Every structure is written in structure tokens, then in C-alpha cells.
Amino acid sequence: MQDRILIIEDDAETAAAVAEVVAELGCEAHHRATLDDGIAEAGAGDYRVIVLDRMLPGGDGVAAMARIRTAGSRALILVLSALGRAAERVEGLEKGADDYLPKPFEPSELRARLRALLRRGTMQVLDNDLLAFGDLEIRMKARTVHVKRSHVPVSPKEFELITYFARNAGQIVTRMQLLENVWNLHFDPGTNVVDVHVGRLRRKLEEAGSPAIQTARGEGYIFAPLGAAG
């Protein structure tokens, strides 16, 4: 069954361009042109991602995200808007958007953003304990990792590392982000500590049958347990 993506966009040309990218990803696109119709459809349909314009007939898409959640939608939301200043992007993210892409956009960037959201949406969080990505499971309370029900022995630092990766699944994570969030270092110590630990963790996961950590050349790493990045 194809993943479904809802496009809430009043400009027909933009909606068609987004729908084309959605089709290239092998997903099924559904389009609504007004805010009220979009909210109703979001609550009625099983969508993985919603591509939401800001300036819509019926109101501001960002201001309406709470209504989309109240309608019952659990889809990830990508705001697509001509309002692209930093303050406007921050406002959108702080009000609950999962990503924010200014217009005009390059189809290749939209494709990458949607692909990242689709990957992130594969993560399940159960009873605040289990992070599950298909055959890969991370138990937060027990601090254990399993692949295909087989235990993967990880060090305390490797557990912190995989947890940070998991919570940012599908997105490029830089070495500086890892230094700040896993090692609590707010400067680059000029060592290869990140690469060494990531390399060890990646080998353990691959040996267990999960090629979850991939290199984004020149940028960092991508955690994508259920499919290849690109």
C-alpha cells in the first residue's frame, strides 16, 4: 500500500509541482485547496505527511496546525510558504511544524525533505520506553538495543549515540551536533572521537543485520534503518 501525502495548497501550479515530487517518491498525493477542506481531509484520511501552505483561503496554515491535530491527524507536517524569513520559519517550527521550506523551492530539495519525513515517520514510540524501526528496537529504560530480537551489546556512550540518531532519524546529523548533544562539548576538540564511536556502533549494527547508519559525505551521518538514504 502506497504512503499517502496530503497537499493543502490553493495555488494549482504549486500543488501540481508538489504532487509530481510525491509521485516520484512512490507515494499517493491528495490535494485540497482551502484550509477547512484540508483540515477535514487530514482528520478523515490516513496520511504520513501533510504539505501545508501558510496563506490559504480560510486562514493561516501555521495557526491552524492545532486544529489539524485536534481533527485526529498524526501526520508529520511540512510547511511550504512564501513567508520564508528566519523569524517566520522559527514561528512555524515552534508551533508544531516538523519542517519548513520557503517558496520558491527546488523540487530536489522538497524531495529530500519529504523523504526525511517519511523515514522519521517510521519510528514508533511505545509507553515512553521503546523506539522501534522495523527490526531495530531501542529500549530506553533498560538501555538495550536489539536487531531481529538479537541483543546488540553497546557501551553507554554508544547507547547515547544511537538514541540521539533515532530521535533525528532521516535527517543529516553533523559531527558538531553529536559533540554538543552526546559529548556535551561546545567546541571541536580536533580529535576523531565522533568517527571512532560512530564506526564502532555502525559495525555492531551491520553485523546484526541493520545497516542503519549511513555517511552523508562532507556533512555528517544519516540514521535510516528502514531504507537507503539519498
Buried (B, 14 or more C-beta within 10 A) or exposed (E): EEBBBBBBBBBEEBBEBBBEBBEEBEBBBBBBBBBBBBBBBBBEBEBBBBBBBBBBEBBBBBEBBEBBBEBEBEBBBBBBBEBBEEEBBEBBBEBEBBBBBBEEBEEEEBBBBBBBBBBBBBBEEEEEEBBBBBBBBBBBEEEBBBBEEEEBEBEEBBBBBBBBBBBBBBBBBEBBBBBBBBBEBEEEEEEEBBEEBBEBBBEBBEEBEBEBBBEBEEEBBBBBBBEEBE
